């Protein structure tokens, strides 16, 4: 696995975890409750972490495939009429 894929995956994990915690806390907050920060416990934390890992790996794989498609294209020359 290349360093690029590891960097993208790591960044995706960090950002994805923060994003998931924000969504979790927004969902836990009642309509008239004051916002308080919570971390999911037990099975919910494991499921959330699994989803974050899967989406981070998918993001890294897709980024790698797209970059390779762009980089591997031969130099295109304009058509001069």
N, CA, C and O atoms as CSV, one atom per row, in Angstrom:
chain,resi,resn,atom,element,x,y,z
A,1,UNK,N,N,0.850,-1.177,0.000
A,1,UNK,CA,C,0.000,0.000,0.000
A,1,UNK,C,C,0.894,1.238,0.000
A,1,UNK,O,O,1.859,1.318,0.760
A,2,UNK,N,N,0.571,2.180,-0.839
A,2,UNK,CA,C,1.425,3.352,-0.977
A,2,UNK,C,C,1.193,4.348,0.172
A,2,UNK,O,O,0.177,4.306,0.866
A,3,UNK,N,N,2.173,5.238,0.342
A,3,UNK,CA,C,2.064,6.266,1.377
A,3,UNK,C,C,0.864,7.161,1.120
A,3,UNK,O,O,0.194,7.605,2.053
A,4,UNK,N,N,0.600,7.422,-0.152
A,4,UNK,CA,C,-0.519,8.290,-0.523
A,4,UNK,C,C,-1.837,7.699,-0.026
A,4,UNK,O,O,-2.667,8.414,0.537
A,5,UNK,N,N,-2.027,6.413,-0.230
A,5,UNK,CA,C,-3.255,5.751,0.211
A,5,UNK,C,C,-3.351,5.783,1.736
A,5,UNK,O,O,-4.429,6.003,2.288
A,6,UNK,N,N,-2.232,5.566,2.412
A,6,UNK,CA,C,-2.230,5.620,3.878
A,6,UNK,C,C,-2.572,7.016,4.388
A,6,UNK,O,O,-3.306,7.162,5.366
A,7,UNK,N,N,-2.043,8.035,3.732
A,7,UNK,CA,C,-2.336,9.417,4.141
A,7,UNK,C,C,-3.811,9.731,3.937
A,7,UNK,O,O,-4.453,10.300,4.820
A,8,UNK,N,N,-4.349,9.368,2.783
A,8,UNK,CA,C,-5.760,9.639,2.503
A,8,UNK,C,C,-6.649,8.868,3.475
A,8,UNK,O,O,-7.631,9.410,3.980
A,9,UNK,N,N,-6.309,7.604,3.740
A,9,UNK,CA,C,-7.091,6.800,4.663
A,9,UNK,C,C,-7.030,7.383,6.074
A,9,UNK,O,O,-8.054,7.480,6.750
A,10,UNK,N,N,-5.843,7.769,6.516
A,10,UNK,CA,C,-5.693,8.357,7.849
A,10,UNK,C,C,-6.457,9.652,8.000
A,10,UNK,O,O,-7.112,9.881,9.017
A,11,UNK,N,N,-6.374,10.497,6.993
A,11,UNK,CA,C,-7.122,11.757,7.031
A,11,UNK,C,C,-8.624,11.480,7.027
A,11,UNK,O,O,-9.386,12.130,7.743
A,12,UNK,N,N,-9.035,10.525,6.226
A,12,UNK,CA,C,-10.453,10.156,6.178
A,12,UNK,C,C,-10.937,9.610,7.514
A,12,UNK,O,O,-12.057,9.898,7.937
A,13,UNK,N,N,-10.096,8.823,8.181
A,13,UNK,CA,C,-10.462,8.300,9.496
A,13,UNK,C,C,-10.633,9.428,10.512
A,13,UNK,O,O,-11.613,9.456,11.258
A,14,UNK,N,N,-9.683,10.349,10.537
A,14,UNK,CA,C,-9.736,11.445,11.507
A,14,UNK,C,C,-10.950,12.340,11.265
A,14,UNK,O,O,-11.712,12.630,12.187
A,15,UNK,N,N,-11.120,12.769,10.025
A,15,UNK,CA,C,-12.237,13.652,9.697
A,15,UNK,C,C,-13.568,12.908,9.843
A,15,UNK,O,O,-14.546,13.464,10.343
A,16,UNK,N,N,-13.595,11.668,9.409
A,16,UNK,CA,C,-14.820,10.869,9.509
A,16,UNK,C,C,-15.245,10.643,10.945
A,16,UNK,O,O,-16.437,10.666,11.250
A,17,UNK,N,N,-14.283,10.423,11.834
A,17,UNK,CA,C,-14.625,10.203,13.235
A,17,UNK,C,C,-15.201,11.465,13.857
A,17,UNK,O,O,-16.191,11.403,14.586
A,18,UNK,N,N,-14.589,12.608,13.574
A,18,UNK,CA,C,-15.102,13.878,14.093
A,18,UNK,C,C,-16.504,14.140,13.535
A,18,UNK,O,O,-17.404,14.544,14.271
A,19,UNK,N,N,-16.681,13.911,12.243
A,19,UNK,CA,C,-17.983,14.111,11.610
A,19,UNK,C,C,-19.040,13.198,12.236
A,19,UNK,O,O,-20.156,13.635,12.517
A,20,UNK,N,N,-18.685,11.932,12.451
A,20,UNK,CA,C,-19.632,10.983,13.046
A,20,UNK,C,C,-20.012,11.402,14.463
A,20,UNK,O,O,-21.171,11.266,14.854
A,21,UNK,N,N,-19.056,11.906,15.234
A,21,UNK,CA,C,-19.361,12.367,16.589
A,21,UNK,C,C,-20.289,13.576,16.576
A,21,UNK,O,O,-21.170,13.699,17.426
A,22,UNK,N,N,-20.088,14.459,15.617
A,22,UNK,CA,C,-20.975,15.626,15.499
A,22,UNK,C,C,-22.399,15.167,15.185
A,22,UNK,O,O,-23.351,15.612,15.827
A,23,UNK,N,N,-22.547,14.280,14.200
A,23,UNK,CA,C,-23.875,13.782,13.844
A,23,UNK,C,C,-24.502,13.020,15.015
A,23,UNK,O,O,-25.697,13.162,15.277
A,24,UNK,N,N,-23.719,12.229,15.707
A,24,UNK,CA,C,-24.208,11.470,16.860
A,24,UNK,C,C,-24.765,12.421,17.918
A,24,UNK,O,O,-25.866,12.221,18.430
A,25,UNK,N,N,-23.988,13.455,18.236
A,25,UNK,CA,C,-24.411,14.395,19.267
A,25,UNK,C,C,-25.611,15.226,18.840
A,25,UNK,O,O,-26.473,15.535,19.662
A,26,UNK,N,N,-25.676,15.587,17.574
A,26,UNK,CA,C,-26.861,16.307,17.081
A,26,UNK,C,C,-28.104,15.426,17.176
A,26,UNK,O,O,-29.187,15.907,17.510
A,27,UNK,N,N,-27.946,14.141,16.881
A,27,UNK,CA,C,-29.073,13.209,16.959
A,27,UNK,C,C,-29.507,12.941,18.387
A,27,UNK,O,O,-30.693,12.717,18.629
A,28,UNK,N,N,-28.593,12.955,19.333
A,28,UNK,CA,C,-28.907,12.701,20.740
A,28,UNK,C,C,-29.553,13.908,21.419
A,28,UNK,O,O,-30.277,13.748,22.401
A,29,UNK,N,N,-29.303,15.094,20.914
A,29,UNK,CA,C,-29.816,16.314,21.535
A,29,UNK,C,C,-31.319,16.401,21.327
A,29,UNK,O,O,-31.806,16.274,20.203
A,30,UNK,N,N,-32.049,16.618,22.410
A,30,UNK,CA,C,-33.492,16.827,22.321
A,30,UNK,C,C,-33.778,18.235,21.824
A,30,UNK,O,O,-32.867,19.056,21.713
A,31,UNK,N,N,-35.017,18.511,21.530
A,31,UNK,CA,C,-35.370,19.818,20.960
A,31,UNK,C,C,-35.110,20.968,21.922
A,31,UNK,O,O,-34.703,22.042,21.479
A,32,UNK,N,N,-35.326,20.788,23.203
A,32,UNK,CA,C,-35.141,21.880,24.158
A,32,UNK,C,C,-33.919,21.677,25.053
A,32,UNK,O,O,-33.720,22.429,26.007
A,33,UNK,N,N,-33.117,20.689,24.760
A,33,UNK,CA,C,-31.949,20.404,25.580
A,33,UNK,C,C,-30.767,21.255,25.165
A,33,UNK,O,O,-30.632,21.642,24.004
A,34,UNK,N,N,-29.912,21.538,26.137
A,34,UNK,CA,C,-28.657,22.217,25.849
A,34,UNK,C,C,-27.698,21.184,25.240
A,34,UNK,O,O,-27.664,20.032,25.672
A,35,UNK,N,N,-26.934,21.602,24.250
A,35,UNK,CA,C,-26.006,20.692,23.573
A,35,UNK,C,C,-24.914,20.243,24.534
A,35,UNK,O,O,-24.294,21.065,25.208
A,36,UNK,N,N,-24.680,18.930,24.594
A,36,UNK,CA,C,-23.548,18.411,25.364
A,36,UNK,C,C,-22.873,17.322,24.531
A,36,UNK,O,O,-23.522,16.562,23.813
A,37,UNK,N,N,-21.569,17.277,24.654
A,37,UNK,CA,C,-20.768,16.355,23.848
A,37,UNK,C,C,-20.738,14.984,24.509
A,37,UNK,O,O,-20.445,14.864,25.698
A,38,UNK,N,N,-21.047,13.942,23.721
A,38,UNK,CA,C,-21.016,12.562,24.206
A,38,UNK,C,C,-20.302,11.688,23.184
A,38,UNK,O,O,-20.285,11.993,21.992
A,39,UNK,N,N,-19.721,10.610,23.660
A,39,UNK,CA,C,-19.124,9.614,22.767
A,39,UNK,C,C,-19.960,8.346,22.893
A,39,UNK,O,O,-20.273,7.919,24.004
A,40,UNK,N,N,-20.326,7.738,21.761
A,40,UNK,CA,C,-21.128,6.508,21.841
A,40,UNK,C,C,-20.381,5.420,22.614
A,40,UNK,O,O,-19.151,5.400,22.654
A,41,UNK,N,N,-21.138,4.529,23.218
A,41,UNK,CA,C,-20.539,3.472,24.026
A,41,UNK,C,C,-20.848,2.099,23.437
A,41,UNK,O,O,-21.838,1.924,22.726
A,42,UNK,N,N,-19.997,1.137,23.741
A,42,UNK,CA,C,-20.239,-0.265,23.405
A,42,UNK,C,C,-20.399,-0.536,21.927
A,42,UNK,O,O,-19.600,-0.100,21.098
A,43,UNK,N,N,-21.469,-1.279,21.618
A,43,UNK,CA,C,-21.737,-1.709,20.243
A,43,UNK,C,C,-21.911,-0.528,19.294
A,43,UNK,O,O,-21.509,-0.596,18.132
A,44,UNK,N,N,-22.504,0.543,19.785
A,44,UNK,CA,C,-22.725,1.707,18.923
A,44,UNK,C,C,-21.396,2.323,18.489
A,44,UNK,O,O,-21.248,2.744,17.342
A,45,UNK,N,N,-20.443,2.373,19.398
A,45,UNK,CA,C,-19.106,2.891,19.059
A,45,UNK,C,C,-18.406,1.966,18.065
A,45,UNK,O,O,-17.747,2.438,17.139
A,46,UNK,N,N,-18.543,0.670,18.248
A,46,UNK,CA,C,-17.918,-0.304,17.336
A,46,UNK,C,C,-18.525,-0.199,15.939
A,46,UNK,O,O,-17.794,-0.208,14.949
A,47,UNK,N,N,-19.849,-0.099,15.847
A,47,UNK,CA,C,-20.508,0.036,14.545
A,47,UNK,C,C,-20.089,1.334,13.851
A,47,UNK,O,O,-19.787,1.348,12.658
A,48,UNK,N,N,-20.078,2.416,14.619
A,48,UNK,CA,C,-19.692,3.710,14.055
A,48,UNK,C,C,-18.270,3.671,13.532
A,48,UNK,O,O,-17.998,4.145,12.429
A,49,UNK,N,N,-17.361,3.108,14.316
A,49,UNK,CA,C,-15.961,3.002,13.908
A,49,UNK,C,C,-15.821,2.131,12.660
A,49,UNK,O,O,-15.026,2.443,11.773
A,50,UNK,N,N,-16.581,1.052,12.586
A,50,UNK,CA,C,-16.544,0.184,11.404
A,50,UNK,C,C,-16.975,0.912,10.141
A,50,UNK,O,O,-16.355,0.761,9.089
A,51,UNK,N,N,-18.028,1.693,10.244
A,51,UNK,CA,C,-18.506,2.465,9.092
A,51,UNK,C,C,-17.461,3.500,8.678
A,51,UNK,O,O,-17.221,3.704,7.488
A,52,UNK,N,N,-16.842,4.150,9.661
A,52,UNK,CA,C,-15.818,5.159,9.360
A,52,UNK,C,C,-14.624,4.512,8.658
A,52,UNK,O,O,-14.107,5.061,7.685
A,53,UNK,N,N,-14.190,3.364,9.139
A,53,UNK,CA,C,-13.059,2.666,8.511
A,53,UNK,C,C,-13.408,2.269,7.077
A,53,UNK,O,O,-12.606,2.466,6.164
A,54,UNK,N,N,-14.597,1.713,6.881
A,54,UNK,CA,C,-15.001,1.282,5.539
A,54,UNK,C,C,-15.072,2.461,4.566
A,54,UNK,O,O,-14.591,2.361,3.437
A,55,UNK,N,N,-15.665,3.566,4.993
A,55,UNK,CA,C,-15.781,4.715,4.092
A,55,UNK,C,C,-14.427,5.373,3.843
A,55,UNK,O,O,-14.186,5.893,2.753
A,56,UNK,N,N,-13.546,5.360,4.830
A,56,UNK,CA,C,-12.207,5.923,4.628
A,56,UNK,C,C,-11.408,5.089,3.626
A,56,UNK,O,O,-10.719,5.639,2.767
A,57,UNK,N,N,-11.499,3.771,3.735
A,57,UNK,CA,C,-10.816,2.903,2.774
A,57,UNK,C,C,-11.398,3.069,1.368
A,57,UNK,O,O,-10.661,3.079,0.382
A,58,UNK,N,N,-12.723,3.198,1.285
A,58,UNK,CA,C,-13.357,3.403,-0.017
A,58,UNK,C,C,-12.924,4.733,-0.630
A,58,UNK,O,O,-12.683,4.814,-1.834
A,59,UNK,N,N,-12.825,5.775,0.196
A,59,UNK,CA,C,-12.379,7.080,-0.289
A,59,UNK,C,C,-10.950,7.008,-0.807
A,59,UNK,O,O,-10.641,7.554,-1.866
A,60,UNK,N,N,-10.076,6.335,-0.062
A,60,UNK,CA,C,-8.681,6.201,-0.479
A,60,UNK,C,C,-8.574,5.402,-1.777
A,60,UNK,O,O,-7.814,5.769,-2.674
A,61,UNK,N,N,-9.332,4.315,-1.876
A,61,UNK,CA,C,-9.289,3.488,-3.082
A,61,UNK,C,C,-9.787,4.263,-4.298
A,61,UNK,O,O,-9.164,4.233,-5.360
A,62,UNK,N,N,-10.906,4.953,-4.136
A,62,UNK,CA,C,-11.451,5.738,-5.245
A,62,UNK,C,C,-10.495,6.856,-5.652
A,62,UNK,O,O,-10.293,7.091,-6.843
A,63,UNK,N,N,-9.908,7.543,-4.680
A,63,UNK,CA,C,-8.945,8.608,-4.983
A,63,UNK,C,C,-7.749,8.048,-5.746
A,63,UNK,O,O,-7.268,8.665,-6.696
A,64,UNK,N,N,-7.273,6.884,-5.328
A,64,UNK,CA,C,-6.124,6.249,-5.979
A,64,UNK,C,C,-6.457,5.864,-7.423
A,64,UNK,O,O,-5.661,6.102,-8.331
A,65,UNK,N,N,-7.628,5.274,-7.629
A,65,UNK,CA,C,-8.039,4.862,-8.972
A,65,UNK,C,C,-8.180,6.089,-9.878
A,65,UNK,O,O,-7.690,6.088,-11.008
A,66,UNK,N,N,-8.845,7.126,-9.383
A,66,UNK,CA,C,-9.041,8.325,-10.202
A,66,UNK,C,C,-7.720,9.008,-10.528
A,66,UNK,O,O,-7.507,9.450,-11.656
A,67,UNK,N,N,-6.839,9.095,-9.543
A,67,UNK,CA,C,-5.540,9.719,-9.804
A,67,UNK,C,C,-4.742,8.912,-10.826
A,67,UNK,O,O,-4.116,9.483,-11.719
A,68,UNK,N,N,-4.764,7.593,-10.695
A,68,UNK,CA,C,-4.039,6.760,-11.662
A,68,UNK,C,C,-4.621,6.888,-13.064
A,68,UNK,O,O,-3.878,6.861,-14.045
A,69,UNK,N,N,-5.921,7.023,-13.168
A,69,UNK,CA,C,-6.546,7.203,-14.489
A,69,UNK,C,C,-6.093,8.511,-15.111
A,69,UNK,O,O,-5.835,8.575,-16.313
A,70,UNK,N,N,-5.997,9.552,-14.300
A,70,UNK,CA,C,-5.598,10.858,-14.819
A,70,UNK,C,C,-4.118,10.885,-15.161
A,70,UNK,O,O,-3.733,11.400,-16.211
A,71,UNK,N,N,-3.287,10.337,-14.287
A,71,UNK,CA,C,-1.838,10.373,-14.481
A,71,UNK,C,C,-1.409,9.462,-15.624
A,71,UNK,O,O,-0.480,9.797,-16.358
A,72,UNK,N,N,-2.066,8.321,-15.789
A,72,UNK,CA,C,-1.658,7.351,-16.802
A,72,UNK,C,C,-2.087,7.719,-18.212
A,72,UNK,O,O,-1.700,7.033,-19.158
A,73,UNK,N,N,-2.866,8.766,-18.389
A,73,UNK,CA,C,-3.288,9.176,-19.715
A,73,UNK,C,C,-2.079,9.704,-20.494
A,73,UNK,O,O,-1.279,10.466,-19.951
A,74,UNK,N,N,-1.947,9.313,-21.733
A,74,UNK,CA,C,-0.836,9.860,-22.517
A,74,UNK,C,C,-1.048,11.362,-22.730
A,74,UNK,O,O,-2.170,11.866,-22.667
A,75,UNK,N,N,0.025,12.036,-22.974
A,75,UNK,CA,C,-0.082,13.483,-23.224
A,75,UNK,C,C,-0.950,13.709,-24.451
A,75,UNK,O,O,-0.644,13.227,-25.542
A,76,UNK,N,N,-2.001,14.422,-24.265
A,76,UNK,CA,C,-2.912,14.708,-25.365
A,76,UNK,C,C,-2.434,15.942,-26.094
A,76,UNK,O,O,-2.044,16.931,-25.472
A,77,UNK,N,N,-2.464,15.885,-27.406
A,77,UNK,CA,C,-2.039,17.037,-28.219
A,77,UNK,C,C,-3.267,17.631,-28.876
A,77,UNK,O,O,-4.127,16.896,-29.361
A,78,UNK,N,N,-3.359,18.936,-28.898
A,78,UNK,CA,C,-4.521,19.558,-29.525
A,78,UNK,C,C,-4.545,19.308,-31.037
A,78,UNK,O,O,-3.500,19.216,-31.682
A,79,UNK,N,N,-5.713,19.205,-31.565
A,79,UNK,CA,C,-5.881,19.054,-33.013
A,79,UNK,C,C,-5.846,20.439,-33.646
A,79,UNK,O,O,-6.633,21.321,-33.302
A,80,UNK,N,N,-4.930,20.603,-34.563
A,80,UNK,CA,C,-4.810,21.887,-35.238
A,80,UNK,C,C,-5.429,21.736,-36.625
A,80,UNK,O,O,-4.995,20.909,-37.427
A,81,UNK,N,N,-6.443,22.545,-36.890
A,81,UNK,CA,C,-7.157,22.427,-38.167
A,81,UNK,C,C,-6.476,23.235,-39.234
A,81,UNK,O,O,-6.933,23.259,-40.377
